[in-house]
Amino acid sequence: MKSVLWQGGWTTRLRITSGLVLFTFAFFHFINIGLGLFHTDYLHGMQDGRHAITRHDLGSVILYLALFVHAGLALYSISQRRTLRMPFAVASQVVLGLLIPLQLISHIVHTRYAHEIYNVNDEMGYIIILMWPNSAIWMQSLLLLVVWVHSCIGLHMWLRLTQWWPRMVPYLIGLAVFIPSFALAGLLTEGRRIWADFADPFLRDQYIEHYNWPSPEAFQTMFSVKNNALAAFAVALGVSLAVFFIRKLWRRRHSVRVKYVDGPEIVAEKGMTLLEISQANSIPHTSLCGGKGRCTTCRVIIEDGGDTLPTPSDVEARSLAAVSAPEGARLACQIRPTEPITAFRMFRPDGGRSRAHASQGQERELAVLFLDMRGFTSRTTGQLPYDIVFLLNRFFDAIVPAITADGGVVDKYMGDGLLAVFETSSSESSAKAALQAAADVSRALDRFNKQLETEGSPRIRIGMGLHLGDLVLGEIGADGNSARTIIGDAVNVASRLESETKALGVELLVSVELLHAAGHEGDLSNMRSFTLRGVNQPVSALPLADASELAVHWAT
């Protein structure tokens, strides 16, 4: 999980960390405002508790450092962009982020600045009276909404990489709607109450004294500070945009011409990959692995200018060799044109635009279980088809719950066998789940065999192969009629290991990769090396005559 959530460079990690600090502050600030819906004492009590943290020297440093770092990195990212084309969610987050300072600066000046410089008691009542009932209250309410939407988009863009986030989204959407609604309700309720008190001249004088209301000269100074801060932000934004356009003009002077066969001819910036050039210019270009060189769906035939390109890297050469690519074929995600080229896209995405994102596939390192019934053909020879189906369904009813109970999912049934995958949050948990499932399947089969013996039927024997490796999970099939499945070398290895159990007369063969990933510390003295058909390298695996013995090995 750590590697997924914290991947990227130091700027990415700083942006995430500072964003989480600001999100935490905003969350409790909004809850604080919402307490005005119940009672003023609750509202002020929570504010005092928050101030004990945020007004502490260390808390102040953390909070304002996070604010300046987050804003600075946002402006820096704008200046470093190659194009202003971006997905709608990203563009919305950027625009909302740039709107926040327009009201946040005023809020900070009239609260924290007023408190520190003029000793103003900036309780919620002071803030509300300051805004009520003019347009400022609606501007601050809009600020509340903008901050929250900006934060939620950022949180979603970060956590969507995890396995659990998609399952939680339907519930968290309700919470995301509730928080600003709760805060706005508290603001309006407390606003009406305190403004009614403020209309009473006697109470108004008490409020002014209690809050140490700033003088007109103090307000004038604060307006000047606010205007200067807004001007500084405008200058910073202007500098970021100026750097962006200067870099863009510089790159255009160092540009390259790319002509697409059956497509446009464009002038692009040097330094970008051909795939990035296509994406920046809205040119359809298939790329299922996301430009990592782990597939060849972005490959092109360089019809002119291929001699000016560097020779393929090891990653590109291996991928091209795997599909026996013809001469002149290159991966668009790996080449960076510096001279004019003419490229033919081998796969056009036009016909598959309606497919869901899941059809593109997701690469994971997971455990797979291949299981097959022994002697099925001889056992069912001469039996009626209905009896065969009945036996198979009873067999699967007996063993499949042992797989699903340990987190496995049957990917497909193949006659008298099945393929299961253990799609958990990590390779380690997937390997552990697969080991436990194999032992549970063996015990479930033993119980089923005892039932068969009472019926006068012969016992069933099985063979299982367990392996951990890289898989691609995706939807396979015609558009609109595709099923989610898995493909990859790990499936082939598990299948071949299962086949080897027949010659060895054992129930299970489990690869050393899976055992190591699970942290298995049992007896490995019986480990054997197998040369498997269709597998380039020998595979070491542990044979077990009875898979239920795995629990004994696991416990040691």
Backbone torsions as a table, in degrees:
resi	resn	phi	psi	omega
1	MET	NA	-39.7	-177.6
2	LYS	-60.7	-42.9	-177.6
3	SER	-67.3	-27.9	179.4
4	VAL	-76.1	-46.3	-174.4
5	LEU	-76.3	-27.7	-173.9
6	TRP	-114.5	22.9	177.7
7	GLN	-72.4	153.8	-178.6
8	GLY	114.4	176.9	-179.0
9	GLY	-81.1	-174.6	-176.8
10	TRP	-66.3	-31.4	178.7
11	THR	-66.9	-39.9	178.1
12	THR	-63.0	-43.8	-178.6
13	ARG	-68.5	-37.0	175.9
14	LEU	-64.3	-41.7	179.2
15	ARG	-62.9	-41.2	179.3
16	ILE	-66.0	-47.3	-177.6
17	THR	-63.2	-47.6	179.6
18	SER	-64.8	-37.4	177.7
19	GLY	-63.5	-39.3	178.9
20	LEU	-66.4	-37.6	177.1
21	VAL	-62.2	-46.4	-179.0
22	LEU	-68.6	-36.7	177.9
23	PHE	-63.8	-42.6	178.6
24	THR	-61.0	-44.3	178.1
25	PHE	-61.0	-47.9	-178.1
26	ALA	-62.7	-41.1	-178.8
27	PHE	-58.5	-51.8	-177.9
28	PHE	-72.1	-27.9	175.7
29	HIS	-65.5	-42.6	179.9
30	PHE	-68.4	-40.2	176.2
31	ILE	-61.8	-40.2	178.2
32	ASN	-58.0	-48.7	179.9
33	ILE	-62.1	-40.1	-178.1
34	GLY	-63.3	-24.7	179.5
35	LEU	-65.7	-15.8	174.3
36	GLY	-62.7	-15.8	177.3
37	LEU	-67.9	-23.9	-175.8
38	PHE	-103.7	-56.3	-177.7
39	HIS	-162.2	145.7	180.0
40	THR	-61.1	-36.4	-178.8
41	ASP	-62.6	-38.6	177.7
42	TYR	-63.2	-43.4	-178.5
43	LEU	-61.3	-48.8	-177.9
44	HIS	-72.9	-32.8	178.7
45	GLY	-63.9	-44.0	178.7
46	MET	-69.6	-35.4	178.3
47	GLN	-63.2	-39.6	177.3
48	ASP	-62.4	-39.7	178.3
49	GLY	-65.6	-39.6	178.3
50	ARG	-67.2	-42.0	-178.7
51	HIS	-64.4	-30.1	177.7
52	ALA	-60.7	-26.0	178.9
53	ILE	-95.3	-53.2	-173.3
54	THR	-75.3	-23.0	178.7
55	ARG	-94.0	-5.3	173.1
56	HIS	-68.9	150.4	-176.5
57	ASP	-55.3	-48.2	-178.5
58	LEU	-66.7	-42.8	179.1
59	GLY	-62.6	-39.7	179.2
60	SER	-64.2	-43.3	179.8
61	VAL	-61.2	-46.1	-179.0
62	ILE	-62.7	-46.2	-175.8
63	LEU	-64.6	-51.1	-175.8
64	TYR	-75.2	-29.0	173.2
65	LEU	-64.8	-42.3	177.1
66	ALA	-61.8	-40.0	-179.6
67	LEU	-63.7	-48.1	-177.6
68	PHE	-71.6	-37.1	178.3
69	VAL	-65.1	-45.3	-178.1
70	HIS	-64.2	-44.9	179.2
71	ALA	-67.0	-42.1	-179.9
72	GLY	-63.2	-41.7	179.3
73	LEU	-67.7	-32.7	177.6
74	ALA	-64.8	-45.6	178.6
75	LEU	-66.3	-37.7	178.3
76	TYR	-63.9	-41.6	-179.7
77	SER	-64.3	-34.1	176.6
78	ILE	-65.1	-43.9	-178.0
79	SER	-66.2	-26.2	-175.8
80	GLN	-95.6	-2.9	-179.6
81	ARG	-66.9	147.9	175.4
82	ARG	-88.5	-24.5	-179.8
83	THR	-150.5	153.1	176.2
84	LEU	-89.0	0.9	173.3
85	ARG	-72.2	129.3	-179.9
86	MET	-157.6	158.4	177.0
87	PRO	-58.4	156.2	-175.5
88	PHE	-57.8	-43.2	-178.2
89	ALA	-63.0	-41.5	179.4
90	VAL	-66.7	-44.5	179.3
91	ALA	-61.9	-40.1	178.7
92	SER	-62.9	-42.5	179.9
93	GLN	-64.1	-40.6	179.6
94	VAL	-64.4	-47.8	-178.4
95	VAL	-62.7	-45.5	179.5
96	LEU	-63.8	-38.0	178.3
97	GLY	-62.6	-36.7	179.1
98	LEU	-74.0	-22.5	178.6
99	LEU	-79.9	-25.6	-174.7
100	ILE	-57.3	-47.8	-177.5
101	PRO	-60.2	-24.7	-176.8
102	LEU	-60.4	-31.2	176.6
103	GLN	-109.8	-28.8	-177.2
104	LEU	-64.9	-37.3	179.3
105	ILE	-60.7	-45.4	178.7
106	SER	-62.0	-39.9	-179.4
107	HIS	-63.9	-44.8	-178.9
108	ILE	-66.1	-42.1	-178.4
109	VAL	-62.4	-43.1	-175.9
110	HIS	-84.0	-1.6	176.9
111	THR	-116.6	-79.2	-174.4
112	ARG	-64.5	-44.6	179.6
113	TYR	-63.0	-45.2	179.6
114	ALA	-63.2	-36.9	-179.9
115	HIS	-67.4	-44.5	-175.8
116	GLU	-74.1	-38.1	-174.4
117	ILE	-89.5	-42.4	-173.9
118	TYR	-112.8	8.2	177.9
119	ASN	57.8	36.0	178.3
120	VAL	-74.4	136.2	174.6
121	ASN	-83.0	92.2	-171.6
122	ASP	-87.2	55.8	172.0
123	GLU	-68.2	169.5	-179.6
124	MET	-58.3	-34.6	179.8
125	GLY	-61.6	-42.3	178.0
126	TYR	-61.0	-44.8	-178.3
127	ILE	-63.9	-42.9	-177.4
128	ILE	-68.0	-43.9	179.1
129	ILE	-61.9	-37.1	-179.2
130	LEU	-60.4	-32.7	-175.9
131	MET	-99.0	-27.7	-170.4
132	TRP	-81.8	143.1	-7.4
133	PRO	-104.8	30.1	-176.2
134	ASN	-84.8	-171.3	-174.4
135	SER	-66.8	-15.3	-178.1
136	ALA	-61.2	-32.8	-178.9
137	ILE	-65.3	-35.7	179.6
138	TRP	-77.1	-32.0	176.4
139	MET	-66.8	-40.3	177.6
140	GLN	-70.1	-33.1	175.0
141	SER	-65.4	-38.8	176.7
142	LEU	-65.6	-39.2	176.1
143	LEU	-58.7	-44.3	178.0
144	LEU	-55.7	-46.8	-178.5
145	LEU	-67.8	-41.5	-179.8
146	VAL	-63.1	-45.4	179.2
147	VAL	-60.3	-43.0	-176.4
148	TRP	-68.4	-45.2	179.5
149	VAL	-63.8	-43.3	177.1
150	HIS	-57.9	-44.1	-178.9
151	SER	-66.6	-42.4	-178.2
152	CYS	-65.8	-38.5	177.2
153	ILE	-63.3	-45.0	179.1
154	GLY	-61.8	-42.3	179.2
155	LEU	-63.6	-40.8	179.2
156	HIS	-66.5	-42.7	-179.9
157	MET	-62.9	-28.1	179.9
158	TRP	-82.3	-50.1	-172.2
159	LEU	-83.3	-10.9	179.7
160	ARG	-64.4	-15.1	178.6
161	LEU	-74.7	-14.8	-177.1
162	THR	-86.4	166.0	179.7
163	GLN	-79.3	-32.4	-173.2
164	TRP	-84.8	-22.6	-174.6
165	TRP	-59.6	-46.9	-179.4
166	PRO	-57.8	-32.4	179.3
167	ARG	-72.0	-28.0	-176.9
168	MET	-88.8	-18.5	-173.8
169	VAL	-53.7	-46.6	-178.6
170	PRO	-57.5	-34.5	-180.0
171	TYR	-78.9	-38.7	-176.7
172	LEU	-72.9	-23.6	175.1
173	ILE	-60.7	-41.2	177.9
174	GLY	-62.1	-41.3	177.7
175	LEU	-66.0	-39.0	-179.5
176	ALA	-64.2	-32.9	177.1
177	VAL	-77.6	-35.5	-175.7
178	PHE	-67.9	-43.0	-172.1
179	ILE	-57.5	-55.1	180.0
180	PRO	-66.6	-31.8	178.1
181	SER	-65.6	-42.2	177.9
182	PHE	-62.6	-44.3	-179.9
183	ALA	-63.9	-43.3	-179.5
184	LEU	-65.2	-39.3	178.4
185	ALA	-63.3	-42.2	178.0
186	GLY	-64.7	-39.3	179.5
187	LEU	-63.0	-46.0	-177.9
188	LEU	-68.9	-39.0	179.8
189	THR	-64.8	-49.5	179.8
190	GLU	-66.7	-34.5	179.2
191	GLY	-62.8	-45.5	178.9
192	ARG	-64.4	-39.3	-178.7
193	ARG	-66.2	-49.3	-174.3
194	ILE	-73.6	-29.1	177.4
195	TRP	-71.4	-31.8	175.4
196	ALA	-65.8	-38.6	176.2
197	ASP	-67.2	-39.9	-176.0
198	PHE	-67.6	-21.0	178.3
199	ALA	-72.0	-20.4	177.2
200	ASP	-81.1	119.1	-176.8
201	PRO	-55.1	-38.5	-178.8
202	PHE	-66.3	-47.8	179.1
203	LEU	-66.6	-35.1	-179.7
204	ARG	-61.1	-42.8	178.8
205	ASP	-63.2	-37.5	178.5
206	GLN	-66.4	-41.4	178.6
207	TYR	-62.7	-44.4	-178.1
208	ILE	-62.1	-40.7	178.5
209	GLU	-69.0	-42.1	-177.9
210	HIS	-63.0	-40.5	-177.7
211	TYR	-86.8	-5.9	-174.8
212	ASN	53.2	57.2	-172.3
213	TRP	-53.8	132.1	-177.7
214	PRO	-63.6	150.0	176.4
215	SER	-76.2	164.6	176.4
216	PRO	-56.6	-35.9	178.8
217	GLU	-66.8	-37.7	178.4
218	ALA	-65.2	-42.1	178.0
219	PHE	-61.9	-40.3	179.8
220	GLN	-62.6	-41.2	177.5
221	THR	-63.5	-42.0	-179.8
222	MET	-65.3	-36.7	175.9
223	PHE	-62.4	-39.4	178.9
224	SER	-66.4	-41.9	178.0
225	VAL	-62.1	-42.3	179.1
226	LYS	-62.3	-46.1	-179.2
227	ASN	-63.7	-39.1	178.4
228	ASN	-66.3	-39.1	178.1
229	ALA	-65.7	-41.4	177.1
230	LEU	-64.1	-38.9	177.8
231	ALA	-64.3	-39.0	178.4
232	ALA	-64.5	-40.9	177.3
233	PHE	-64.4	-41.7	178.7
234	ALA	-61.8	-39.8	178.2
235	VAL	-64.6	-44.3	179.8
236	ALA	-61.5	-42.2	178.1
237	LEU	-66.2	-41.0	178.7
238	GLY	-62.9	-39.8	177.9
239	VAL	-63.8	-42.0	179.2
240	SER	-61.1	-45.7	179.6
241	LEU	-67.4	-36.9	178.3
242	ALA	-63.5	-42.4	177.6
243	VAL	-62.8	-41.1	178.5
244	PHE	-58.6	-49.6	-176.6
245	PHE	-71.6	-34.0	176.7
246	ILE	-64.5	-45.0	178.7
247	ARG	-64.0	-37.0	179.6
248	LYS	-66.2	-42.7	178.0
249	LEU	-64.9	-39.7	179.0
250	TRP	-63.3	-42.5	179.9
251	ARG	-67.7	-33.6	179.2
252	ARG	-65.2	-32.4	176.5
253	ARG	-71.1	-19.7	176.8
254	HIS	-115.7	58.0	-173.9
255	SER	-104.9	171.1	-179.9
256	VAL	-137.5	146.1	-179.8
257	ARG	-95.8	129.8	179.6
258	VAL	-123.4	126.2	177.3
259	LYS	-112.1	128.3	177.8
260	TYR	-99.4	128.1	173.8
261	VAL	-64.3	131.7	-175.1
262	ASP	60.3	32.7	-179.4
263	GLY	-156.7	-169.9	-176.1
264	PRO	-79.1	170.2	171.1
265	GLU	-116.0	125.3	-172.6
266	ILE	-130.0	162.8	171.8
267	VAL	-109.6	121.1	-174.9
268	ALA	-122.7	166.6	-178.4
269	GLU	-80.7	138.6	173.8
270	LYS	-68.2	151.6	179.9
271	GLY	100.1	-17.4	178.2
272	MET	-91.0	149.9	172.7
273	THR	-73.9	162.6	179.3
274	LEU	-61.9	-36.1	177.6
275	LEU	-64.5	-42.9	177.6
276	GLU	-63.6	-36.8	177.4
277	ILE	-62.3	-44.7	179.4
278	SER	-61.7	-46.1	-177.3
279	GLN	-66.8	-38.8	-179.1
280	ALA	-67.4	-24.2	-178.5
281	ASN	-108.4	17.5	176.3
282	SER	56.8	37.4	177.4
283	ILE	-97.7	121.4	-178.1
284	PRO	-56.3	126.9	-179.4
285	HIS	-152.0	114.1	-178.5
286	THR	-65.7	138.4	174.6
287	SER	-162.4	97.9	-173.7
288	LEU	-81.8	-30.9	-177.2
289	CYS	-87.8	0.2	177.7
290	GLY	82.1	21.6	176.4
291	GLY	83.6	29.1	-179.3
292	LYS	-102.4	-0.6	-179.4
293	GLY	76.3	15.5	-178.4
294	ARG	-97.0	3.0	171.6
295	CYS	-143.6	176.4	-179.8
296	THR	-121.5	19.5	-176.5
297	THR	-70.4	-14.7	178.4
298	CYS	-95.8	6.5	-170.6
299	ARG	-67.8	149.4	-177.6
300	VAL	-131.6	160.1	170.4
301	ILE	-103.6	118.6	178.9
302	ILE	-83.0	104.2	-176.4
303	GLU	-83.4	-22.7	179.4
304	ASP	-151.1	132.9	177.8
305	GLY	94.1	5.9	-178.8
306	GLY	-63.2	-28.6	-178.7
307	ASP	-70.4	-14.6	179.2
308	THR	-88.2	-7.6	-178.4
309	LEU	-88.2	146.6	175.2
310	PRO	-62.8	156.5	177.8
311	THR	-64.7	151.4	-177.9
312	PRO	-58.6	141.2	173.8
313	SER	-71.2	173.1	179.6
314	ASP	-60.0	-41.1	-179.9
315	VAL	-62.2	-47.4	-179.1
316	GLU	-67.2	-42.0	-178.1
317	ALA	-62.4	-42.4	179.6
318	ARG	-64.0	-42.8	-179.1
319	SER	-65.1	-42.9	179.6
320	LEU	-66.4	-38.8	179.8
321	ALA	-66.8	-31.9	-178.0
322	ALA	-64.5	-26.6	-179.8
323	VAL	-109.9	12.4	-179.3
324	SER	50.4	50.6	-177.1
325	ALA	-63.4	143.2	-178.6
326	PRO	-72.8	170.5	178.5
327	GLU	-62.2	137.1	-179.6
328	GLY	92.5	-6.0	179.8
329	ALA	-79.8	136.1	176.4
330	ARG	-139.5	160.0	175.2
331	LEU	-90.9	124.7	-177.0
332	ALA	-63.6	-27.2	-178.4
333	CYS	-79.2	-7.3	-174.9
334	GLN	-113.0	-16.6	-176.7
335	ILE	-101.4	142.0	179.2
336	ARG	-123.1	96.7	-175.7
337	PRO	-63.6	136.4	173.5
338	THR	-118.5	-11.4	177.0
339	GLU	-129.6	160.0	-179.2
340	PRO	-55.4	137.3	177.1
341	ILE	-136.7	159.8	171.9
342	THR	-120.8	123.1	-173.3
343	ALA	-124.4	140.7	175.2
344	PHE	-111.5	120.8	179.0
345	ARG	-78.8	121.7	-176.2
346	MET	-74.9	-29.2	-179.7
347	PHE	-126.5	120.5	178.6
348	ARG	-100.1	132.1	-176.4
349	PRO	-81.8	1.3	-171.7
350	ASP	-57.1	-40.6	-175.9
351	GLY	-74.3	-12.8	-175.6
352	GLY	-116.2	23.4	-175.2
353	ARG	-67.1	-26.2	-176.7
354	SER	-83.2	-4.8	-179.9
355	ARG	-68.7	150.1	175.6
356	ALA	-74.4	162.3	-179.2
357	HIS	-61.7	-29.6	-177.6
358	ALA	-63.1	-24.0	-179.2
359	SER	-68.9	-18.5	-179.2
360	GLN	-76.4	-20.1	176.9
361	GLY	95.2	154.4	178.2
362	GLN	-137.4	129.3	-177.4
363	GLU	-91.6	128.3	179.4
364	ARG	-141.4	153.8	170.5
365	GLU	-99.2	108.4	-173.2
366	LEU	-136.2	163.8	176.1
367	ALA	-90.8	141.0	177.0
368	VAL	-127.0	147.1	178.8
369	LEU	-121.2	124.2	175.4
370	PHE	-110.5	125.9	-175.2
371	LEU	-130.4	140.4	-179.3
372	ASP	-144.2	144.5	176.8
373	MET	-83.0	133.6	-179.6
374	ARG	-82.4	139.3	174.3
375	GLY	64.3	29.9	-176.4
376	PHE	-65.6	-41.1	-176.7
377	THR	-63.0	-49.4	-179.6
378	SER	-66.5	-32.5	-178.3
379	ARG	-68.0	-35.4	-173.5
380	THR	-101.9	1.4	179.1
381	THR	-61.3	127.2	178.8
382	GLY	87.4	-7.4	179.2
383	GLN	-82.2	156.8	177.7
384	LEU	-73.6	145.7	-178.9
385	PRO	-53.5	-40.8	-179.4
386	TYR	-63.7	-36.9	178.7
387	ASP	-67.5	-35.5	178.4
388	ILE	-65.6	-45.2	178.8
389	VAL	-62.1	-40.6	-179.9
390	PHE	-62.1	-43.7	178.9
391	LEU	-63.6	-45.9	-178.9
392	LEU	-61.4	-43.0	-179.2
393	ASN	-66.2	-38.0	176.5
394	ARG	-64.6	-40.4	179.7
395	PHE	-62.5	-47.9	179.7
396	PHE	-68.4	-35.4	176.3
397	ASP	-60.8	-29.8	-177.2
398	ALA	-79.2	-37.5	-171.0
399	ILE	-103.4	-29.7	-174.9
400	VAL	-63.7	-38.7	177.0
401	PRO	-57.4	-30.0	177.1
402	ALA	-66.6	-30.2	178.3
403	ILE	-76.3	-48.8	-176.5
404	THR	-69.4	-30.1	179.4
405	ALA	-65.6	-24.9	179.8
406	ASP	-99.8	16.3	174.6
407	GLY	93.6	7.4	179.0
408	GLY	-86.5	158.2	176.2
409	VAL	-131.3	129.1	177.3
410	VAL	-73.4	114.5	-179.2
411	ASP	-75.1	-41.1	177.9
412	LYS	-161.7	151.7	172.0
413	TYR	-100.9	137.8	-178.3
414	MET	-129.9	82.7	-178.9
415	GLY	64.9	-108.7	-178.4
416	ASP	-98.8	17.8	-179.8
417	GLY	-137.8	179.6	-179.9
418	LEU	-153.8	161.5	173.9
419	LEU	-123.1	124.7	-179.9
420	ALA	-122.7	149.2	178.3
421	VAL	-126.6	146.0	-178.1
422	PHE	-112.1	90.4	-174.0
423	GLU	-91.5	87.7	179.6
424	THR	-111.9	-171.2	-172.6
425	SER	-76.3	-18.8	-176.9
426	SER	-149.7	165.2	177.8
427	SER	-63.6	-39.5	-178.7
428	GLU	-62.8	-49.0	-179.0
429	SER	-67.3	-32.7	177.1
430	SER	-65.2	-43.8	179.5
431	ALA	-64.4	-43.1	179.3
432	LYS	-63.7	-41.3	179.4
433	ALA	-63.5	-40.0	179.8
434	ALA	-65.3	-41.9	177.8
435	LEU	-62.0	-45.3	179.9
436	GLN	-64.1	-39.9	-179.5
437	ALA	-64.7	-41.4	179.3
438	ALA	-60.8	-42.5	177.9
439	ALA	-65.6	-40.7	-179.7
440	ASP	-68.4	-35.8	176.5
441	VAL	-62.5	-43.1	179.5
442	SER	-60.2	-43.6	179.6
443	ARG	-68.6	-37.9	178.1
444	ALA	-65.3	-38.2	178.2
445	LEU	-65.7	-38.6	178.8
446	ASP	-61.3	-41.7	177.5
447	ARG	-65.0	-38.8	179.6
448	PHE	-67.1	-38.4	179.4
449	ASN	-65.5	-36.3	176.6
450	LYS	-63.1	-36.7	176.6
451	GLN	-67.0	-40.4	178.4
452	LEU	-63.6	-37.7	-179.9
453	GLU	-64.4	-36.6	178.0
454	THR	-67.2	-22.2	179.0
455	GLU	-91.6	-1.9	-178.7
456	GLY	79.8	18.4	179.5
457	SER	-100.9	150.5	179.4
458	PRO	-69.3	154.3	178.9
459	ARG	-68.4	155.1	177.3
460	ILE	-102.1	135.1	173.8
461	ARG	-113.6	149.8	-178.9
462	ILE	-131.4	164.6	169.7
463	GLY	-128.6	139.2	-178.9
464	MET	-131.7	140.9	173.1
465	GLY	-120.4	128.7	179.8
466	LEU	-118.5	132.0	178.5
467	HIS	-150.1	151.2	176.3
468	LEU	-117.9	128.9	179.7
469	GLY	-169.9	-178.5	-179.3
470	ASP	-73.3	133.1	178.5
471	LEU	-130.7	157.3	170.2
472	VAL	-115.8	119.9	177.5
473	LEU	-100.8	125.8	-179.2
474	GLY	-166.3	173.2	178.6
475	GLU	-88.0	122.7	-179.2
476	ILE	-114.0	129.0	178.3
477	GLY	140.4	179.1	179.3
478	ALA	-66.6	150.2	179.9
479	ASP	-55.9	126.1	-179.4
480	GLY	88.4	-7.1	-179.4
481	ASN	-145.2	53.6	-177.0
482	SER	-119.8	150.3	-179.8
483	ALA	-116.5	148.5	178.5
484	ARG	-76.3	131.2	-178.5
485	THR	-150.9	-178.1	-179.1
486	ILE	-125.5	146.3	173.7
487	ILE	-140.7	158.0	178.5
488	GLY	145.5	168.0	-178.5
489	ASP	-62.2	-29.6	-179.0
490	ALA	-61.2	-34.5	178.1
491	VAL	-66.0	-43.1	179.8
492	ASN	-64.0	-41.0	179.2
493	VAL	-63.4	-45.4	178.8
494	ALA	-61.7	-39.7	178.6
495	SER	-64.2	-43.6	-179.4
496	ARG	-68.1	-36.8	177.0
497	LEU	-63.5	-40.5	177.6
498	GLU	-61.7	-39.5	179.2
499	SER	-63.4	-35.3	-179.1
500	GLU	-69.1	-22.6	-179.5
501	THR	-64.8	-26.9	-178.7
502	LYS	-66.3	-47.1	-179.6
503	ALA	-67.7	-33.8	-178.2
504	LEU	-82.3	-17.1	-177.7
505	GLY	70.5	30.5	179.4
506	VAL	-114.0	165.5	-177.7
507	GLU	-89.8	-26.8	-173.2
508	LEU	-145.6	140.5	166.6
509	LEU	-124.6	122.2	-178.7
510	VAL	-121.2	130.3	-173.6
511	SER	-71.3	154.3	-179.9
512	VAL	-67.1	-29.3	178.1
513	GLU	-61.1	-42.2	-179.6
514	LEU	-69.8	-41.0	-179.9
515	LEU	-62.0	-44.3	179.6
516	HIS	-65.0	-42.0	-179.4
517	ALA	-62.6	-33.8	-179.1
518	ALA	-82.5	-6.6	-177.7
519	GLY	73.0	28.2	-177.9
520	HIS	-66.8	127.7	-177.2
521	GLU	-119.7	23.6	179.9
522	GLY	-77.8	-171.4	-179.1
523	ASP	-72.3	117.7	-179.7
524	LEU	-112.1	18.8	-177.2
525	SER	-68.3	-22.2	-179.7
526	ASN	-90.6	9.7	-179.8
527	MET	-58.9	136.0	-179.8
528	ARG	-127.3	155.6	178.3
529	SER	-103.5	135.3	-177.2
530	PHE	-124.2	135.6	171.4
531	THR	-97.2	108.2	-172.3
532	LEU	-101.0	141.0	-179.9
533	ARG	-65.4	130.5	179.4
534	GLY	82.7	3.9	179.4
535	VAL	-117.7	126.0	-171.9
536	ASN	-66.7	-43.3	-175.2
537	GLN	-107.2	147.8	174.6
538	PRO	-57.9	147.6	-178.9
539	VAL	-117.1	125.4	176.1
540	SER	-88.2	133.2	-177.4
541	ALA	-146.4	152.8	179.8
542	LEU	-100.6	119.5	177.8
543	PRO	-85.2	139.9	177.0
544	LEU	-133.0	122.3	-179.6
545	ALA	-65.1	-32.7	179.2
546	ASP	-133.4	115.3	-175.2
547	ALA	-65.1	-21.4	178.0
548	SER	-66.4	-18.5	175.2
549	GLU	-64.6	-18.5	-177.7
550	LEU	-59.0	-32.3	179.8
551	ALA	-64.9	-34.8	177.9
552	VAL	-67.3	-45.7	178.2
553	HIS	-62.1	-38.8	-176.5
554	TRP	-66.9	-32.1	-176.1
555	ALA	-78.5	-17.1	-176.1
556	THR	-80.6	NA	NA
